[in-house]
Amino acid sequence: MADLPERISAELENIDGVLARIPSDKVLPDLSELELAGVAALVHSFYNGVENVLKQVLQSRGIALPTGESWHKELILIAAESGVLSEETSHGIRDYLAFRHFFTHAYAFDLDPERLEPLVAKLADVNGAFRRDLSRAVQSTD
């Protein structure tokens, strides 16, 4: 099995691939329903990648992963409480957690470009903050 840095690197590469495929927030109103659903799936994939990384970092620290219905929310809280995420970054990521819940339970035709626009617009900033926090957290375990 690959070591933690290798596993994290693979996840970050996947996140980079997702981000490279997301169009500018400015074009969202002009997309078809099918294209908008594709963008929503990519935003959802970004959040899944973040969760995958957080689970690996927490497990490497011997921190038990949450279970139950609210485990996604608890994962973010535990990551912030354990110093893996800053409070500011965890707040930014929670917006994607909320979208993940919506996306999982909604129909594609319920997607609204105006609701997706702010998530796409701040994706690069949230990703940057996540990576800075992650770098700091992983270095502190070396």
C-alpha positions as MATLAB code, in Angstrom:
seq = 'MADLPERISAELENIDGVLARIPSDKVLPDLSELELAGVAALVHSFYNGVENVLKQVLQSRGIALPTGESWHKELILIAAESGVLSEETSHGIRDYLAFRHFFTHAYAFDLDPERLEPLVAKLADVNGAFRRDLSRAVQSTD';
ca = [
       0.000    0.000    0.000;
       1.279    3.479   -0.860;
       2.382    5.777    1.919;
       0.363    8.823    2.964;
       2.163   11.406    0.788;
       1.703    9.200   -2.286;
      -2.004    8.637   -1.573;
      -2.554   12.343   -0.971;
      -0.648   13.223   -4.121;
      -2.861   10.887   -6.163;
      -6.007   12.476   -4.722;
      -4.685   15.977   -5.386;
      -3.939   15.009   -8.983;
      -7.540   13.871   -9.334;
      -8.757   17.137   -7.821;
      -6.563   19.028  -10.313;
      -8.196   17.052  -13.117;
     -11.624   18.003  -11.844;
     -10.729   21.680  -11.528;
      -9.244   21.751  -15.032;
     -12.601   20.672  -16.435;
     -14.821   23.175  -14.625;
     -15.757   26.167  -16.766;
     -15.812   29.745  -15.543;
     -18.719   30.702  -13.334;
     -19.556   33.394  -15.904;
     -20.691   30.834  -18.513;
     -22.977   28.816  -16.230;
     -26.191   30.661  -17.219;
     -25.513   29.801  -20.867;
     -25.079   26.060  -20.325;
     -27.658   23.439  -21.222;
     -29.221   21.365  -18.444;
     -26.941   18.503  -19.380;
     -23.813   20.681  -19.281;
     -24.891   22.195  -15.978;
     -25.369   18.695  -14.557;
     -21.819   17.908  -15.672;
     -20.456   20.962  -13.873;
     -22.421   20.007  -10.765;
     -20.955   16.496  -10.907;
     -17.466   17.993  -11.103;
     -18.116   20.247   -8.089;
     -19.379   17.167   -6.257;
     -16.208   15.288   -7.267;
     -14.060   18.104   -5.887;
     -15.726   17.715   -2.505;
     -15.356   13.925   -2.627;
     -11.636   14.375   -3.232;
     -11.367   16.692   -0.230;
     -13.133   14.115    1.931;
     -10.844   11.341    0.670;
      -7.770   13.343    1.640;
      -9.157   14.274    5.044;
     -10.015   10.654    5.830;
      -6.474    9.565    4.981;
      -4.839   12.296    7.060;
      -7.047   11.650   10.069;
      -6.504    7.889    9.873;
      -2.743    8.424    9.661;
      -2.981   10.343   12.931;
      -4.909    7.521   14.571;
      -8.106    9.574   14.703;
     -11.251    7.506   14.352;
     -13.405    8.407   11.372;
     -16.981    9.352   12.128;
     -19.859    7.061   11.291;
     -23.609    7.465   11.115;
     -25.866    9.757    9.152;
     -23.922   12.959    9.768;
     -20.425   11.566    9.218;
     -19.701   13.972    6.352;
     -20.333   16.995    8.577;
     -18.469   15.446   11.499;
     -15.458   14.732    9.284;
     -15.049   18.456    8.589;
     -15.502   19.284   12.282;
     -12.921   16.694   13.369;
     -10.471   17.930   10.724;
     -10.824   21.482   12.087;
     -10.648   20.407   15.742;
      -7.516   18.337   15.092;
      -5.761   21.189   13.276;
      -5.837   19.648    9.807;
      -8.093   22.458    8.580;
      -8.215   26.053    9.712;
     -11.572   27.320   10.867;
     -11.790   29.551    7.792;
     -11.068   26.692    5.397;
     -13.534   24.407    7.133;
     -16.250   27.045    6.679;
     -15.468   27.310    2.977;
     -15.550   23.532    2.579;
     -18.908   23.307    4.377;
     -20.525   25.100    1.436;
     -19.414   22.199   -0.783;
     -20.656   19.714    1.812;
     -24.088   21.364    1.645;
     -23.978   21.173   -2.138;
     -22.939   17.509   -1.948;
     -26.082   16.795    0.064;
     -28.264   18.722   -2.394;
     -26.643   17.105   -5.431;
     -26.997   13.598   -4.010;
     -30.713   14.021   -3.327;
     -31.861   16.303   -6.152;
     -32.767   15.715   -9.758;
     -30.462   17.150  -12.394;
     -33.224   19.390  -13.705;
     -33.403   21.033  -10.256;
     -29.935   22.531  -10.711;
     -29.897   26.305  -10.769;
     -26.926   28.089  -12.352;
     -27.325   30.939   -9.855;
     -26.943   28.511   -6.964;
     -23.935   26.829   -8.560;
     -22.246   30.088   -9.587;
     -20.804   31.088   -6.176;
     -19.435   27.582   -5.616;
     -17.643   27.607   -8.958;
     -16.443   31.194   -8.445;
     -14.697   30.446   -5.147;
     -13.489   26.944   -5.992;
      -9.908   28.011   -6.690;
      -9.696   29.957   -3.414;
     -11.142   27.114   -1.327;
      -8.864   24.611   -3.034;
      -5.855   26.841   -2.383;
      -6.745   27.226    1.299;
      -7.332   23.477    1.590;
      -3.924   22.718    0.083;
      -2.154   25.228    2.342;
      -3.800   23.718    5.412;
      -3.043   20.227    4.199;
       0.608   21.026    3.554;
       0.958   22.482    7.032;
      -0.849   19.530    8.623;
       1.181   16.884    6.833;
       4.485   18.654    7.610;
       3.572   18.806   11.285;
       3.271   15.002   11.369;
       6.729   14.365    9.893;
];
